[in-house]
Amino acid sequence: MADPESFKVIIAGGGIAGLTLAHALEKAGVDFLLLEKREIAPQTGASIIIQCHTARILEQLGIWKEICAATFSLTGRLHFDERGNLFHSSPIFEHVEKATGRPIVLIERRFCLDTLYNGLKDKSRILTNTGVASFWEDEHGLTVLTDRGDSIRGSILVAADGVHSTIRGLLASAVSNTDPERCQYLTKGFTSGYRAVFGTSANGTRDGLTRPLLPEGIVHHAYYRNISGITAAGAKGLLFWFLFIKEEKSSTTSDCPRYTETDAIATIEKYGNLSACPGYTFRDLWEARSHGGMVSMEEGVIQGPWNNGGRVVLVGDSICKTTINSGFGGNLAIEGVCNLVNGLVSLLQRNQTPSTKDIVATFDRYEQVQRPRADVSVKISHSTTRYESMDSLWLRFLRWLSPWIPLSYQVKSFLSYMDPAPILQFLPDSEPGRP
């Protein structure tokens, strides 16, 4: 009989979920190898909002101090109607920070990835330009075949490879003949009814004066019929902005559009004259961008098990995708990693060479905890996207009513969303506040 193999996690994907998982496993002393099919931290995506409960996890991982040094707290939100009139101003972020002792911040996604990567002690466990081509399982573990022709042995495979997950596609192919309903869930689990043009621009001057377009920590929301926009002064000297547009018809994965820069330019030509915030249009921001693009806003939660009944499990955007407006996506991915790693660490404390049955039970418990969180996050994000684009008569009325909703109620709702979020149970919990 073969000797038991030491437990090793193979991670597919080096995004927010994958690098957070690598950090958590390193802290827990669990062996891992991360495969990223591109370079780490490519210049894709604009920004990520880090909410108070996620900051708590990053404190545990030891990278919160560096993030804080590069940014500042978000403090207020200003809401403008389609005529450019300010109809509501809310200091909600400031009140949430006061209640939790932790700020809400907005940073470049690339900077967040760099910080996660640079914080790892053993970078030899990260293989770039290496993707997963296939895998097979046996009684003691699994073998991954990379797209470079290498075979890698491990105990489990965690798919952190995003909304267009290769691993999820392999799982779908494996059950296409025996379980077509399951295959359908895996291949068409997300829908898209909106697209987003995004960019990062310098928080420059206006009116010939040396002053920023937006004060630090301020977020502007622009409301139009079937269109909305967000401009935020997040990281020092930078603006992060988004233009959200309702599609003429919805699509499902894998048929959601993949947009090019030419598509983004055409969209700006059509809608760029709309005011992003007082004194600036979306065309102004696009022309001043350091980088930008356009993406479909997929949303949904993959139905059916998030594992294959064996040694493969899905995390992050591979199983749950939210629209951008509420800023839940990256935070939700980190929460899912917490719930998965908490279960794995507990399992390995009981048995260093767990059986496939024990591993599947751990995967199932992770899903039982994370799925309700995913469901509510997608629901809130779905509603927020349509509320900000005034997608119905009721939502237009609600926008009119919103300034009269008490701030205390808004803060309470925000806190009630964050309160159930997990932390890493095997690491000390730090005191709240900025380092």
NORLINPE-V941906 format. One record per backbone hydrogen bond with DSSP energy under -0.5 kcal/mol. NH is the residue of the N-H (numbers start at 1). CO is the residue of the C=O. If there is no record, write none. Layout:
BEGIN
nh: {NH,NH}
co: {CO,CO}
END
This chain:
BEGIN
nh: {9,10,11,11,12,12,13,13,15,19,20,21,22,23,24,25,26,27,28,29,29,30,31,33,34,35,36,36,42,44,48,50,51,54,55,56,57,58,59,60,61,62,62,63,64,67,68,69,70,70,71,74,75,76,77,78,79,80,81,84,87,87,88,90,94,95,96,97,98,99,100,101,105,107,109,112,113,114,115,116,117,118,119,120,123,125,126,127,127,128,129,130,133,133,134,136,138,142,143,144,145,146,146,147,149,152,154,155,156,157,158,159,159,160,160,165,169,170,171,172,173,174,175,175,176,179,183,184,185,186,187,188,191,192,193,195,196,197,198,199,200,201,202,203,204,206,209,211,213,217,218,219,220,221,222,223,224,224,226,226,227,228,229,230,231,232,233,234,234,236,238,239,240,241,242,243,244,245,246,247,251,253,255,259,264,265,266,267,268,269,270,271,272,274,276,277,280,282,283,285,286,287,288,289,290,291,293,295,297,298,299,300,302,308,313,314,315,318,319,320,321,327,332,333,334,335,336,337,338,339,340,341,342,343,344,345,346,347,348,349,350,350,351,354,359,360,361,362,363,364,365,366,367,368,369,370,371,372,373,374,375,376,377,378,379,380,381,382,383,384,385,386,387,388,389,390,391,396,397,398,399,400,401,402,404,405,406,409,410,411,412,413,414,415,416,417,418,419,420,421,425,427}
co: {31,156,9,33,10,158,11,35,160,15,16,17,18,19,20,21,22,23,24,25,26,25,7,9,125,11,34,127,39,42,107,105,49,51,51,52,53,54,55,56,57,58,59,58,58,63,64,65,66,67,68,104,217,217,90,219,88,221,85,81,79,85,79,77,75,91,92,93,94,95,96,97,50,48,46,108,109,110,111,112,113,114,115,117,121,122,123,34,125,126,38,36,131,145,145,143,141,154,136,152,134,144,150,131,146,144,142,8,8,311,10,157,313,12,158,162,165,166,167,168,169,170,171,172,173,175,179,180,181,182,183,184,299,251,297,245,295,243,293,241,291,239,288,237,202,209,206,209,204,233,215,76,231,78,229,80,227,388,224,389,224,244,222,242,220,240,218,232,238,70,235,201,232,199,230,197,228,195,226,193,192,190,252,257,260,261,262,263,264,265,266,267,268,271,280,280,277,274,272,281,282,283,284,286,200,200,198,196,194,296,191,321,319,312,157,306,159,315,316,316,300,324,328,329,330,331,332,333,334,335,336,337,338,339,340,341,342,343,344,345,346,347,347,351,355,356,357,358,359,360,361,362,363,364,365,366,367,368,369,370,371,372,373,374,375,376,377,378,379,380,381,382,383,384,385,387,386,392,393,394,395,396,397,398,401,402,404,406,406,407,408,409,410,411,412,413,414,415,416,418,423,424}
END
